Amino acid sequence: MKAVILNKDFKLEDGFTEKPQPKSHEVLIQIKASGFNPIDYQMLENELERKLISSPILGRELSGVVVEKGSDVTQFNIGDEVFCGSGSMGSNGTYAEYISVPEAIVSFKPKNISFEQAASIPSAGLTSLQIFKRLKLQPEQTILITGAAGAVGSFLIKILWAHHIDNFIITVGSKENKQMFLNLGLKEHQIVNYKEQNLVENILKANQNQPFDIGIDLVGNYMAEITAEILKINGIYVDVTALVTKEAHELLFNKGTVIMNISNYTYSMVKQYDYYKNSLEEIAGLIENGSITPSQHKIIGDLSLETVLKAHSILKNNQTQGHKLIMKNS
């Protein structure tokens, strides 16, 4: 099968490899579309993420059609349209024509959306839903969301709205992203441009000059320090990036902050596959009943090295403009 493969020199290249054979508990999926995530390029650059590489083919979310199934598979049939976040649980990554994954992590694609829309959901959707469920939010709690224009941020906001929670302030980095959220229905005072001066002051001012109960940090590094600064004593810092600086960590410790680490990888470590299936089914239900819409997406191209490198560059340079980047498999 055709694939984009990581070679021995740790460079990506166009290539071919054997089509995987499904094990007894697995389904073989012909990939119709796959989504890109920052971890895809971070695996090539960052020692922490590099440890998560389990295949020379990268990519961790997809939609497609079941074309073969193992002898013990009971929930799916040939021809079923499905989607899933494969992470390190598949035969290979999603920069390929086919992937074999345990049926236990797969969900039926929502009927009212395209393969490309479905492929935009798993990583951002699973992360957003995990944040929402673990926080057990109360309507009166005040929330800061950094880097809200990314895939996780925009999906999280939809989940919050679907559950009638709107007491949050977000940071964005451009007029275009601000306008995007205004068009979605956010109020002017809820949106702070992180590139403007006096950022801490501006964020607190948006919250009636009060510190926040919860900081959901989707950026890390310098923004981790900003988030730590605006939190209440004994507040909650939600870490989605593992990019907390030493300075931020000291301030969070001094404030007695609860640090909540968000990781979808966690559940694969203990093979708790129902987390993936149940979460995707819940999201699919919200999409099918109209409570939320899929992420805005942008098709970068068909399965090829050129498409992958272009998508990685857009992600790395923070140029997604609120769109989930998608690769089609013709």
Secondary structure by P-SEA (a helix, b strand, c coil): ccccccccccbbbbbccccccccccbbbbcccbbbbccccccccccaaaaaaccccbbbccccccccccccccccccccccccccccccccccccccbbbbcccccccccccccaaaaaacaaaaaaaaaaaaaacccccbbbbbcccccaaaaaaaaaaaaaccccbbbbbccaaaaaaaaaacccccccccccccaaaaaaaaaacccccccccccccaaaaaaaaaaccccbbbbbccccccaaaaaaaaaabbbbbbbbcccccccccaaaaaaaaaaaaaaaaacccccccccccccccaaaaaaaaaaaaacccccbbbbbbcc
